[in-house]
């Protein structure tokens, strides 16, 4: 029982493939925002587990100590920076037309 390929069978197969393709595209457009929100939420939870302890402690400390209108500096700059005097000679130049 050998079956022969027909033009109608080929067109029917191409039509089914196109319908499935466009159906997947339409469904992807509908469900992509939900999928992206889900992925972002999972990434946020994972990030929160890795660095959550540090962030929660600093946020609690900052909210407890701060009063309204108060300026708070969390990190003081280092004062032991020295400039190197042996960098080179400063050359003042003028532009020539």
N, C-alpha and C positions, 0 to 999 in steps of 0.2 A: 504494500500500500504506500506508494510514493505520492506525496501531495505536491502539486505545482503551486508556485507563488503566483498570486494574481495581483493586478494593479489595485483592486479594491482592498485587498488585505494589507497591502503596503500603505495605502492612504489611511486606512483605519488605524494601523499601528502608529503612524506619524501623528494623527489626530489625538490619539490617546496620550502619547508622549507630550504633546503640546498642552493638552488640558491639564495633565498632572503637573507640568512645569509651571504654568500660570497659576494653578491652584496653590502650589507651594509658595510662590511669590506673594500671593494675596494673603495667605495665612501668616507668612513671615512678617509682612507689614502690620498685620493686626496684633500679633503676639510679641513682636520685637520689643516694644516698650516695657512690657511685663517681664520679659526675659532679662533685659538690661537692668531693670530695677532689682531683680532677684540677684543677679551677679554682683551688682554694686553693693547690695546689702551684705552678701556673703563676704566680699572683700573687706568691707568695713568691719565686720565682726572679727575676721581673722586678724586684721591690723590692730583692732582694739584688744585682742587677746595678747598680742605680742608686746604692745606698748601701752596697754591700758592702765597698768599699775602706776607708771610714771605720770601719765596725764591726769589721772584721777587725783593723785596726791597733790600735784601742783595746783590744780584747779581748786581743790578744797582749801589749800593754804591761802591762795590768792583771794578767794571769796571771804575767808574769815578775817584776814588782816586789812583789807581795803575798806576805806571809808569813801563816801561820795566826794568827788573833787580832789582826791589825793593822788599824787603822782608816785608811781612805784617803779623802781629800776631793779630788774631781776638780775642783771649781770653787770658787774663793774668792769670797766676796761683795764687792761694790764698797763702798769705804769713803768715797767722796766724796759721799754723800747728805747734804744739809742740809735742815733743816726751814724752812719759811717762817713767820716770826714775824708777818707781816701778814695772816694768814688770817682772823682775826675774833676776836670776844670770846666767851669761854666763859660760858655762862649756866647756873647751877645752878637747877633747878626742883624743885618738890614737886608731887605729885599731889593734887588737891583732890577730896574726896568730894562 
